[in-house]
Amino acid sequence: MDTNKFKSVAVRKPDYDVLQGLCNQKFRSPASMISKLVNEYVGFQATKNKMSIKQYKEEILDVRTMENRVGATKLKVTRKGKRKQKTNGRK
């Protein structure tokens, strides 16, 4: 399996059971159902924040990349999607 295309995630058993039920009802695989749920949620959040889906995805991926970068300045994202630089104990 290509690890650049697919990732494993842990899901609590009760949530997995519900996911399986949804998949059986809609004739989807768990991976397809998770993808559908993620895409619907991204669309919802983009609309809520008055952004396009593309802008919202770029924003959340940019924040995640910045937080994972070693030695990067920590960023705090406000509710409106604006980034504030976090300082080390200074206001």
Secondary structure, DSSP 8 states (H G I E B T S, - for coil): --TTT-------HHHHHHHHHHHHHHT--HHHHHHHHHHHHHHHHHHHTT--HHHHHHHHHHHHHHHHSTT---EEE-TTS-EEE--SS--
